Amino acid sequence: MMREVMTVTIPLSAPDITEAEIAAVTEVLRTPRLSLGPELAAFERALADYHEVDHAVAVSSGTAGLHLALLVLGVGKGDEVVIPSFAFVAVANAVLQVHAVPVFVEIDPVTLNMDPARVTQSITPRTRAMVVVHTFGVPAEMDALRTIARQHGLALVEDACEAVGARFGNPPAARRVGSFGDVGVLGFYPNKQLTTGEGGALLCHDAGYAKRLRSLRNQGRSADGVSPAGEAEVGESLSGWLDHIEFGYNYRLSEIACALGRVQLSRLDEMLALREAAARRYDALFADVSGIERPLSEQPHRSISWFVYAVRLPTWVNREHVQNVLAARGIATGRYFPPIHLQPTWRKHSSADVRLPITETIACRMLALPFFNRITTSQQQEVAEALSEAISDKG
Ligand SMILES: Cc1ncc(COP(=O)(O)O)c(C=O)c1O
């Protein structure tokens, strides 16, 4: 049934833009350099330092980042790539973009991340890589997954699009996610913890990968032909600008976006603390609501970067009814995430007749609630009250 179009008074997500971001963006607009300039270099350096990796390469989206990660790791036609189905569709789309075959793997019902034991079971002689997603900002089991990748000679892409700032490991050895894989990927869409409007980045330790990624994002130009200081703007006078050493893409991120991202990154830890506080407030509000399963809020050896606050509804309620009741009160909700292997367009691409009972049963109960840095206590109370009511009238 179509949900009635209502005015949304409490959105699902909202970017947190301050005067500092506005000033930084405005400053760029007062210069002639709107692409491949000093903001790109500064944003990339800050991202690399924050994640304690040698290289960060900014791109136009998280999806572009996944595509380039697979390309640079040599994943191609006919290769199998192990991925979760309980994820945003871009993960599978990127596998298809390099003509490889997505192999969907079951999740751990607690963390909602790929279950390492299932990953091992899914490996065949054709498996070439795995894409590990840190679902909803909860770090995946990186020790086990890295061991599996090493033992089977698999490339490891870490999709940290939902998890910027999360850490895995015991302090002081804990590291930020995105820094464990051969290549890590970040995404900066406006619903993310850190936004550039549209945007993403790749993280890696390997200088060769970084050089090739910079070339691929810029139409396969000779990497030397583009300086981070922006000499490319002078066009043909720069040697290499019109030399394309391989087929590439326009996955560049503008100076405007990089300036926005640089300021957002400088505020990231403060923004993550606001999100954590909002999650704790929801936890308290739902503590006594029977049937609602709250998201995982603590895991040994890891710290969560709160992306969404997604609850599991009781099995006896109709999710669509709940969404309609909340929508009627101006409260937005999201079905995060419908399994990819059940999407009509994906059925024909999976290597076998996939059955993922854990993914399927959990996914149909998930409901993401309004969640953003500046959500107020009274907005959260309103959401909790509306949800409790919707559940008690069962639909
Ligand atoms: C896990 C995951 N991977 C990839 C992406 C794609 O990022 P983008 O929308 O920036 O292309 C997203 C975006 O929501 C995501 O959640």
The ligand as an SDF file (V2000), in Angstrom:
LIG
                    3D

 16 16  0  0  0  0  0  0  0  0999 V2000
   28.0200    0.0370    3.0300 C   0  0  0  0  0  0  0  0  0  0  0  0
   27.9240    1.0560    1.9310 C   0  0  0  0  0  0  0  0  0  0  0  0
   28.7390    0.9190    0.8690 N   0  0  0  0  0  0  0  0  0  0  0  0
   28.6980    1.7970   -0.1480 C   0  0  0  0  0  0  0  0  0  0  0  0
   27.8450    2.8670   -0.1350 C   0  0  0  0  0  0  0  0  0  0  0  0
   27.7900    3.7790   -1.3310 C   0  0  0  0  0  0  0  0  0  0  0  0
   28.1590    5.0660   -1.0600 O   0  0  0  0  0  0  0  0  0  0  0  0
   27.6620    6.2640   -2.0370 P   0  0  0  0  0  0  0  0  0  0  0  0
   26.2070    6.4460   -1.8160 O   0  0  0  0  0  0  0  0  0  0  0  0
   28.4920    7.4240   -1.5770 O   0  0  0  0  0  0  0  0  0  0  0  0
   27.9910    5.8640   -3.4120 O   0  0  0  0  0  0  0  0  0  0  0  0
   26.9910    3.0600    0.9560 C   0  0  0  0  0  0  0  0  0  0  0  0
   26.0700    4.2080    0.9690 C   0  0  0  0  0  0  0  0  0  0  0  0
   25.1130    4.3030    1.6520 O   0  0  0  0  0  0  0  0  0  0  0  0
   27.0240    2.1160    2.0110 C   0  0  0  0  0  0  0  0  0  0  0  0
   26.2000    2.2270    3.0660 O   0  0  0  0  0  0  0  0  0  0  0  0
  1  2  1  0
  2  3  1  0
  2 15  2  0
  3  4  2  0
  4  5  1  0
  5  6  1  0
  5 12  2  0
  6  7  1  0
  7  8  1  0
  8  9  2  0
  8 10  1  0
  8 11  1  0
 12 13  1  0
 12 15  1  0
 13 14  2  0
 15 16  1  0
M  END
$$$$
